[in-house]
Every structure is written in C-alpha cells, then in structure tokens.
Amino acid sequence: MTVFKLETPISEEEIRKLKVNDVLYVTGTMVTARDAAHKRALDYFKKGKALPIKLEGLAVFHCGPIVKKEDDKWIVVAAGPTTSTRMGQFEDEFIKNFNVRVIIGKGGMGKRTTIAMKKYGAVYGAFTGGAAVLAAKAVKHVKALEWADLGMPEALWIFEVEEFGPLTVAIDSHGNNLFEEVIKKVEEKRTTVYEKLGV
Amino acid sequence: MEIGNLIEDVAFNLLKLAVIRLPSDVKEALQRAYEEETSEAGKVNLKAILTNIEFAEKMNTPICQDTGTIIFYVKAGAQAKGLEKVEAALRSATKRATKEVPLRPNAVDPITRKNSGDNTGRLIPFIHWEITDGDSIEITALPKGGGSENVSALGMITPGEGVNGLKKFVIDTVIEAGAKPCPPNTLGVGVGGGADIAMKIAKKALLRPLNQPNPNTDLAKLEKELYEAANSTGIGPMGLGGKFTVLGVNVEYAHRHPASYPVAVAYQCWAARRATACINADGTVEYLTHKVK
C-alpha cells in the first residue's frame, strides 16, 4: 500500500502509478455528478456543446451533498458518497469523452468502467460510506454551482478540496478491480463457511 | 412542564443525540475492529469511520447524510400519565428535529413520490408500543438508514432444516449484501412467530447493546457462531476485504407454527444509531444510552 497525494489537473502518467489498495488524497478541483448530470454531460458531448467546466484531469464525485447558504456563500454540511453502480451505464463514455482521472464513490463499479479506466487512464477511489462529515471537512469552498435546475443533489457542485480522502484505490488503470476480487474470494469461501457452521 | 411538551423535548433530544453521537458500545466495537483489522483497506476505512465520528461530535452535525427513517419504540407504564399525548409529541419532535438538527427529509409517498419534507407522513414516524408495569415512559429513537435497510431479508425456511437452515440463510444474506449496507454491520436476526413477527423482533434486536450477549445461553452461542461465520466471509469494512464484516449479531425468537420457520435479518449500517431515555412520573428524565449534561 502506498499513499499518494495528487493535485488536479492529474496527468495520465501520474494516475497510472496507482494500484488497487493504494490510498489517495486529492487536492484541487472536484465535481459532483450523479445519474442526471452524467446523462446530461453525455448529451452535451454528443451535440458538441461545451460543459460548464472542463473536466480533464479532475476528480468526479458520486455525491448529492447537503449544502446551505450563509451570507451568500455555500457551505457544505455533509457530502458522503452515493452508490456508484447507478452511474455504471454512463461512466465508460464519460471517462473516454472528458478525460477525468478519478471517480469517487462507494460500493465499486463494474466491468465496463474497469475497461475504460484501463484504456484511458483513470482510477476509482472508494470513499468510506456514511463518512459525510469527514468529506465535508475536506471541501475548502464551493467554486460554483452548475445545472442547478437538476436539483440540489443532482446538480454539478464544483468544489475546491484539500487532501480529500482517504480514498482506497479500488479500480486502477491496469484492469484490477478490488471489489470484484473480494466478491470472488468471498464466493470461494462460501463452502468453507457453510462447513464450519455444519450446514 | 406539561407532559406533552416534556415528551416532545425528550424525543427531540433523542433524535439529535442519535444522529450525532453513537452509543459507547458501538464506538467501542468500531475501535476494537480498527485495532484488530488486518486488511489495509479495512483499516483505512475504519480509521476514516472513527475520525468521522469524532468530527461529527465536535462539530455537532449528523454522522451520516442519511439520517434515516424515524422509528420509535415506546415502553409505556400502565399507570403513566400523558400516554394519549405521546404520538402527537413524537411527530412534532420529528418535525422539529428535521428543521433544527437538521435531518434529511426522508419520508416519501410511495405512489406519488412526493417527499413530505419533514420526515413525517402516513405511519411515519412509526411507533412500536409495549405496555409495561409502572408509571414511567421509556422512549427509544431509531433513525434507520436506507442503504442497510435495502438488504434486509426474510426467509421462510423449511422447518425440517431448522437451525441449520437459519444459519445458511443468514450467511447467504450477508454474502448477497456484500459492500452495499456499509459494513461492518450489526445484524438483528428474528426467528419464529410469523413473517411479520420475525422481522419485528429482528429489528428490535438491533437495540440491544453490542457488548450485551443474549441471556439465553443457546442463543448466545448461536450469536457467536453467526458472528464468527459472517466475519470469516472476508467481505470486510466497506466490502473492500477484511476481518470485520459485522460488529455483532443479535438473535431474538418467538414460538412458531409447526409448519413455518420464518427467519428475518434486519441490517444496520456501521453507524448503528439509537438513543433511549426514561421519563419518570415526577417529570425527571434519565438518558440511558448517552451521557447528557
């Protein structure tokens, strides 16, 4: 396990050094995106329309934050990760088209995303589910709110973050997927567990 | 203080305590898991959990953005005064906590998809009533997260399989759940009764502290066996691999129909939030799960 501290924009070369089980902290620009934002971003790309922010080298966070406004400034109260599998249908195209380097969420992602990460150079960083205060604390300020019409959880929140993490590299750019490895090992253990219980 | 207002205040405090501060048995179990975990990813995630718990307490904000569906368990002394006011008081406490703590509005009409915005709605907050001796009212708040709720399971086992069937069902449920319920989890297992009874006692079992084994020695043994089996699956914290998939397994039972063998598994995330207080007849209040100044 190696600990990496990377600053955005992150290059392909930098991201390829990471392997599953490494720990990553990200400093710089992070953009939240859930289902609706992924869908719209891909629609924009198809139509040749520019996104409100250039995503190359940045981190994308599967998160619908709780944000409040104080004296005209947005304050992030809680920003825990949401389940990433829902974005699985968009993520490979998203990585390919926008060259994002880090996808952050919880629960892991599937084969399509793993292949795209290998091909285009990106990693999936698992953030501890429920650790919403820890995440919010790493957000130094909200740089912008885009696509607000999608609603607070679904909008693009552009955060300035400092050492956002720890992120466990669960999919690297070499085709390894930690969640799938664990599922495979658990499946192999199933019979032993049954035997120990005498069932 | 008027009894209705007192109940509302206590229930508000319970909700606030529950979502911001974990009971000490849960914190201790997470700390022990962190110390004993051998997988690197597991350790990193448990450390993040412990840091998050500490920040939440310091900053007085909810531990997790999902502050759950609000459920109350009420032990009503048969001689207690003000019982007719409990339901209204718990509803207004829920609305107040939603605004002031704040809690995330999590009460959605299943047909129209409309979110009530204040965590109340038809049958929500849900209240489980129990009538007891005496003149005090004991209230427990259980804010129940959705991610762990989604992997809860009910099995109608063949009675011939008996306890072996139960064990297999619990382990299959744990493996199927994998990373989804934010492990390490607390499992409530309810066996017997009927489908609804099994689930009801399974969920209630989540209220028993992790450091309190079952008083029934057979069940205590079963709990230990299931705990060890669940942790030998290797799912680990957050499903990233490791020794700690569960923090504890609490089993409760009811007598069953000869033809039925219901087994229910109620799932709780690592943030096993709960808070209990007792309102005495003289108006004094004791908080049983948390130290309150």
Boltz contact constraints between the chains, C-beta under 6 A:
constraints:
  - contact:
      token1: [A, 1]
      token2: [B, 40]
      max_distance: 6.0
  - contact:
      token1: [A, 21]
      token2: [B, 40]
      max_distance: 6.0
  - contact:
      token1: [A, 21]
      token2: [B, 41]
      max_distance: 6.0
  - contact:
      token1: [A, 23]
      token2: [B, 44]
      max_distance: 6.0
  - contact:
      token1: [A, 66]
      token2: [B, 65]
      max_distance: 6.0
  - contact:
      token1: [A, 78]
      token2: [B, 65]
      max_distance: 6.0
  - contact:
      token1: [A, 80]
      token2: [B, 64]
      max_distance: 6.0
  - contact:
      token1: [A, 80]
      token2: [B, 65]
      max_distance: 6.0
  - contact:
      token1: [A, 107]
      token2: [B, 179]
      max_distance: 6.0
  - contact:
      token1: [A, 128]
      token2: [B, 45]
      max_distance: 6.0
  - contact:
      token1: [A, 128]
      token2: [B, 48]
      max_distance: 6.0
  - contact:
      token1: [A, 128]
      token2: [B, 49]
      max_distance: 6.0
  - contact:
      token1: [A, 129]
      token2: [B, 182]
      max_distance: 6.0
  - contact:
      token1: [A, 130]
      token2: [B, 64]
      max_distance: 6.0
  - contact:
      token1: [A, 130]
      token2: [B, 182]
      max_distance: 6.0
  - contact:
      token1: [A, 130]
      token2: [B, 271]
      max_distance: 6.0
  - contact:
      token1: [A, 131]
      token2: [B, 48]
      max_distance: 6.0
  - contact:
      token1: [A, 131]
      token2: [B, 52]
      max_distance: 6.0
  - contact:
      token1: [A, 132]
      token2: [B, 64]
      max_distance: 6.0
  - contact:
      token1: [A, 132]
      token2: [B, 65]
      max_distance: 6.0
  - contact:
      token1: [A, 133]
      token2: [B, 52]
      max_distance: 6.0
  - contact:
      token1: [A, 133]
      token2: [B, 55]
      max_distance: 6.0
  - contact:
      token1: [A, 133]
      token2: [B, 56]
      max_distance: 6.0
  - contact:
      token1: [A, 133]
      token2: [B, 61]
      max_distance: 6.0
  - contact:
      token1: [A, 134]
      token2: [B, 48]
      max_distance: 6.0
  - contact:
      token1: [A, 134]
      token2: [B, 51]
      max_distance: 6.0
  - contact:
      token1: [A, 134]
      token2: [B, 52]
      max_distance: 6.0
  - contact:
      token1: [A, 137]
      token2: [B, 55]
      max_distance: 6.0
  - contact:
      token1: [A, 166]
      token2: [B, 44]
      max_distance: 6.0
  - contact:
      token1: [A, 166]
      token2: [B, 48]
      max_distance: 6.0
  - contact:
      token1: [A, 168]
      token2: [B, 41]
      max_distance: 6.0
  - contact:
      token1: [A, 168]
      token2: [B, 44]
      max_distance: 6.0
  - contact:
      token1: [A, 168]
      token2: [B, 240]
      max_distance: 6.0
  - contact:
      token1: [A, 182]
      token2: [B, 241]
      max_distance: 6.0
  - contact:
      token1: [A, 185]
      token2: [B, 234]
      max_distance: 6.0
  - contact:
      token1: [A, 186]
      token2: [B, 175]
      max_distance: 6.0
  - contact:
      token1: [A, 186]
      token2: [B, 233]
      max_distance: 6.0
  - contact:
      token1: [A, 186]
      token2: [B, 234]
      max_distance: 6.0
  - contact:
      token1: [A, 186]
      token2: [B, 235]
      max_distance: 6.0
  - contact:
      token1: [A, 189]
      token2: [B, 234]
      max_distance: 6.0
  - contact:
      token1: [A, 193]
      token2: [B, 171]
      max_distance: 6.0
  - contact:
      token1: [A, 193]
      token2: [B, 229]
      max_distance: 6.0
  - contact:
      token1: [A, 193]
      token2: [B, 232]
      max_distance: 6.0
  - contact:
      token1: [A, 193]
      token2: [B, 233]
      max_distance: 6.0
  - contact:
      token1: [A, 197]
      token2: [B, 167]
      max_distance: 6.0
  - contact:
      token1: [A, 197]
      token2: [B, 229]
      max_distance: 6.0
  - contact:
      token1: [A, 199]
      token2: [B, 164]
      max_distance: 6.0
  - contact:
      token1: [A, 199]
      token2: [B, 167]
      max_distance: 6.0
  - contact:
      token1: [A, 199]
      token2: [B, 168]
      max_distance: 6.0
